[in-house]
Amino acid sequence: MPVPFFSASHQLSIELAEPVVIIGPETDAATGVVRGEVELVLSKPILASSVVVKLVGKSHMLWPEGLGPRGSKLYHEKTIHEQNIILHSLPEDTDRTLPAGLHRWPFEFLLSNRLVETIEDELAKVYYYVSGTVHRVGMGTVNLRCRRQILLLRALSWSDQALATHSLANPSILVERKLPQCDATIFIEKSMASSGTQFPITVVLAPHRKHVHLESLSVLLTEKRVYQLPEFDARRGELHDYKLPFHSAHNIADTSMSAFAPPNDVNLINLRRSLTTKNAHIPLTATPFQYRFVFTLPNCVHLNHTTTYNEMHFAHFLKINIEISFPQEHEHDQDNNDTKVEEGKKGILRTSVHLDTPITILDCRLKEDYATLPSYDASQHDSTVDSDDMGDDDAANRSSGFFLCPCYLEYKKKCKQLTRPEWMTVRQNIITPPPPYSCKC
């Protein structure tokens, strides 16, 4: 059977079983895997000394103010990780001829959780790729090369050790503040969330006196970016504030207690006013104010995910400020450092409840169910958003609560195109994971 002709640009290719690799926390001893095959199709024999495959990780950073003694260097790129595997090697004293036809060389790289994940900031990037090279023999011959990008995502799940010792930390945050005028409780359901997803916060206010009012509620997300290049002794820091858009609110008060005290039911318009103005003046009655607010985190177009890489360190802080007003009833109210007399209204004092806590923002391609490590099979075939994300964006946002962004859509399309060919599974003896557990009691 004749061998079809392939041009030089199509002779060499790399087939990957998992072009998207999900790794865990840096303290977790587990490893990720990149496996695949280098394919070489020859229409005629060639002389080659070796076939090599590399996994390379690089960092690229722009520095507009300049680097070096004269400040003339505007960017810096370096290799932060490299693994090499020699797939095929022929000594000089042997026949180095590769015959015409199809040649395949399987490979597998183990990735430690200590690697830096993919970072795609506007000024700094970390990216990974697998490259294959066929080193040819002879004067004037050109080596054959090919390259495939690898997406490395970090899901900050709990480790196996924590599961075994029953020492799981609580992913939620509960803060209570007791003031002479009011008790305030702030409950953040999850301190770890993917960018672009919904972020619920519950606020409970129980006043101790009459004529206490909620004046404003502010929820701010701050991103701290630190860029460092030790080799140039360069460092730069930035702060970016994002006011979280309001999505919805729900009264979680116990309706069974309405016979004893009327429920504190605030309409949606006044709830929005508390988030946008400084003088919402919402009365707090004997029944506690109990509302679950749902906000939307910015997507990756504006927000980076949390990193631990010292040269591109991004940290996030959630700042919540609740301001209430109350009439001056005692002289010691004026001595309270947390209160101040409202301008234009004599005898009306204000006090604030402030919370500033660090949270973890995951990559937008790791949805809420990826806060823990999924299996590769689950990650490639997840269909939580598939039914909607390729259609109308507004419909998808409403049904799934997931704020779609271009890179997530591209990621989902890439996952849909993965056929996970059985021939690679059979040839490399990859063990198929067992089916999900089910109870047939």
N, C-alpha and C positions, 0 to 999 in steps of 0.2 A: 504494500500500500504506500503510495507516495506521501512524503511529508510536506504539508503546506508551507509556503514561504511566509516568514514573519520578518518585518523590518527590524532594525537594530533596537528601536525604541520599544518594541513589544516582545523582545526575546526573554527578558527577565522580569519576573513579577513576584510579589509576596502575597500569600493568602493567609489571613488571620482568622483564628477561631473566635477570639474576643478582642475586637479593636477598642472596646471600652472596658477598662479594668477598674474595679472598685476596691479600694484598700480601706483598712480600718485605722483606729487610733495608733499613734506612734508607739505607745507602750504595749500594744498587742503583738505577741510573737508570731501570729499567723502571717502568711505571705500571699501575695497575689501572683497570678500566672499569666504570662503572655505566650501563647503557643500558636504555631502556624507552620507553613511550609514555604520554602523558596522554590519557585518553578522556573525552569529554563527550557525553552523550546528552540531547537536548532534546526535550521534547514540544511545545514552542512556541518561537517566536523570542524571543531576548533581546538587549539592547544590552550590549556588552562592549567595553572599551577595550584590554584586553591579557590574555594568558594567560602566566603566569610559572611556572617550575619552579625549585625551590631544593634544593640538597644542603646540609644543615646538620649540623654536629657540635657537640655540647655536652658540657660536663663539669659534674657535679653532685657536691658534696662536703658531707657532714654534719660538723659540728663541735660535738660535745656540750658542750664546755667554753665555747663562746661565742666570737664574733668581734666586732670593733669596739671602740670606746672603752669601752662599757658591757658588752660581752660578751653583748649581747641577740640577736645574729644567730646562729642555730643551723645554718644551711646557706648554701651559696653556689653559684650556677649561672651559667655564662657560656658564650658561643659561642666555640669554638676554631677553627671552620672554616665557611666559607660560600661557595657557588658559585651564581650566578644565571644562568638562561638565559631570555630573552624568546622564547617560542614563537610568539606571535601578537600583533601590535600594529596598531591602527588610529588614524590621526590624527583630530583633532577635526573637521576639515573634510570627512571622508568618512563614508560610511554604516557605522555600527558594528554593524549587525545580524548576529547569528549565527543562521542559519536552523535550523528544527527538523530533527532527525536526529542522526546520529552524526558526531562530529568527533574526529580523532586528530592528535596532534602528537608525533613522535618526538624523543627527546633523548638526549644522551650526555655523561657527566661522566668526566674523566680524574682518577684519584686517585694522587697521589704517594706513594711509599713513606715519605716523611717524616711522613705523617699519623700521629696516635696511633690505635692499634687500639682496638677495642671493649674496655672494661674494666668488669667487673661485680663490684666489691668491695662488701662490706657497708656501707662508709662512703663510698666514692667510685666514681663511674661515669663512663664516657665512652660516648656512644651517638650514632648517626647516623640520619638519616631524610631521605627525599625528600618534599617538599611541593609540591603544585600549587595555584595560585590563579587563578581567573577574576575579573578586576576588572570589575565591572558598572557601568553608567552610569545615573544617575537618583537622585533623592532617595528615601531610605527603602529602597533596594535593598541586599541583603546579598551580599557576595562569596561565591563558591562555593570551597570548600577541600577538600582531601583530603591524606592523608599515608600513607607506607609506611616501615616500619623497614628499615634496612640493617645487616647484620652484617658488620663489618670485622675479619678475622682476619689475623694476621701469622705467616707461615711463614718461619723464619730459615734459608733455604736459602743455598747458596753462590751467589755472583753469576756472571754470564756472564764477567766479566773474570777472575775466579779460574780458571774452567774454561779460558779461552784461554791463560792464563799458566802453567798446570799448578802453581799454588801453593795447592792445596786444603789446608786445615788438617786434621789428624787429629781426628775427632770423639771419639775415645776418650782415656782418661787412664790412663797406666801409671806407677806409682810403685814404686820399690824402696828398701827400707831394710835396711842391713846392721848387725846388732848382734853383739856378741861371742857371744851365745848362739844366735842364730837369724837367718836371712835371711828377710825378708818381702817379698812382691810383691803389690801390689793393682792389679787391672786393672778399670777401669770401662769397659764396652763403648761407652757413648754418654753424652756430656756434654750431650745435648739430647734431651728426651723429653716427651711429652704427659702431662699429669696424668691419673691413673687407670690408667696402663699399667704393664706389668711393667718392672722395672729390674734387670738382671743385674750382679752384681759377682763377680769371681773372686779368690780368696784363695789364695796359695801360701806355705807356711811350711816352711822347710828348717832344722832344728836343727843346731848344731855340736857339741853335747854330749849326754850322756844325761840322762834324767829331766827333759826340758823338756815342759811341759804348756800347752795352750791353756785359759785360764780364762774368757775372755769375748770376745764380738764384738758391738760396738754400731754400728748404722748409723742416723744421725740426719739429718733434713733440716730446715734452718732457713730460715725465710722472714723477710726483713727488709722491713718496710713503712715508707716515708717519705711523709708527706703534707705538702704545702707550698702556701701561698697567698701569693705575693709581695705582692699588693695589700694584704694585712692584716698582713704580716710575721709570719705564723703558720707554725709547723712542729711536727710531731709524728712520733715514731718508735716502732715496735713490733717486737718479736721474737716469733716463734712457732716452736716446735719440734715436729716430727712424727717419731715413731719409726716407721720403715718396717715394715709388716707382712711377715712371712716367708711366702713362697709355696711354694718348693721348693728343693732342693739336689741337685747331681749331682757325683759323683766323676769328675774329668777326668784322673786319673792314667793313664799309659801302662801298659796291662795286659801288654804284651810284656816289660816289665822285671820282672814278678813272679817270674821264675825266679832273679833275682839277689837280690831283697829282697822280703819279703812286703809286699803293698799295705797302705797305711794307710787301711783302710776303717772309717769311723765311721758308726754307725747314725743314723737320723733323729732319734731321741729325744735323743741326746747333742748333735747339732747344734742342736736347738731349745734345749737347756739352755744352750749357749754364748751364745745370743742373749737369754736371759731371766734368767740368773743371773750372779753374779760368780765362781762357783767351779765351773765345769763340769769342770775337771780332765781334759781330753782329752789322752792321751799323744801326743807327737809322736815318731815312730820315725825310723829311718834313711831310710825312704821319705818323700819330702816330702808334706805335707798339701796336697792340691790339690782345691779344691771351687769349683764355680760356684753361688753363691747367687742366687736370684731373689726380689726383693722387689716389693711393689706400692706405687706412688706414690699418695698421697691424691688423691681426685678434686676437682673444682672446688667441691664443697660446702664444703670446708675450705681449699683451697689456691688461690691466685691464680696466674696465669701471669706469667712474667718480663716486666717492662716497662722502657722507657728514658725514659718521660715524667717530667720532673723534678718535676711536681706530684703524681704518683701513681707513685712509683718502688718497684717490688717486685723484690728480688734474692733468689737462693736459693743456699744453701751446703750441700754434703754433708759430713758429719763422720763419719769412720770411726775407731773406736778398737779396737785388738786388744791384749789383755792376756795375757801369758804368764808362767808361773812356772818357776823353776829352783832347784836347790840351790846354796847358797853353797859354792864350791870354792876361790876365791882371795880374798885380802884386798882386792884392788882392786875386787871386786864391791860392797863397801860404799861405795866412793867414787863409784860411778856415780850421777849425778844422776837418771837415768831409772828407777832401781829403788828399791824400798822393802821392808823386812822385813814379811812377812805376819803379821798379828796372830794369836797363838795357835800359830804354827808356827815355832819358832825355826830359823834357818838357811835358810828358804825365802824367796827374793827374787822380786820381780815387776818387770816392765818393760812399757812400753806402746809400741805403734806407732800414731801418730796421723796422720790425713790430714784436712785441711780444704781443700776446693776448691770454687770456684764452678761451678754448673751452670745450664743454661737449662731452664725449665719452659715448655712450650708450652700453648696453650689445649687443653682436653680434646677439643674438636671437631676438632682436628688430630691424627689418629692418627699412628702411627709412620711410615707411608708419606708423611705430609705434612711430614716434616722437610725435604723439598725441595718446591719449588713444583709442584703438579700443574696440568694444564690444567683449564679450567672443565668440560669434558666429563667428564674423569676424576673430578673432585671431586664432580660431581652424580650420577654413575652408579656410583661405587665400591660394591662389594657385599661387601667383606671381612667386615663384621659384619652385613650386612643379613639374612642367612639366620637369624641367631640373636637379634639384639637386640630384636626385637619379641615374642619368646616368653619362655621361662623365663629369668630373669636368671642363675641359677646355671649353667644349661647354656651360656649365652653366655659367661660368665666362664671356664668350663673350656675351651671350644673355642677361643676367640679370645685368651684372656689379657688381655682388655680389660675393665677395671672400669667398668661402665656407670654413668652418673649421669643425673639427670633432664634436664639441659640438652642432653646429647648425644643422648638419645632424641628429644627435641623437635626437635633439629636434623636428625636423620636422617629423621624423619617429614616435616619441611618439605621436605627434598630429594626425598623420594619423591613428594610432591604436585606438584612442579614438572613441568609438562608441556612446558616449553620450546617454545611454540607455533610451528609453522612459518610462520604468517602474519607473525609479527614478524620472523623471519629473512629472509623474502622481501622484505618492505616496506623493511627497513633495509639490505638488501644485505649482511648479515653473512656473511662467508666461513666456511663450515663447515671445521673443522680436518681435516687429512688423517687417514686411519686409522693405527693403530699400525703401526710397522715390523715386518716378519716376515721370517724367513729361510726360504726354500724350497730350500735347497741339497740 
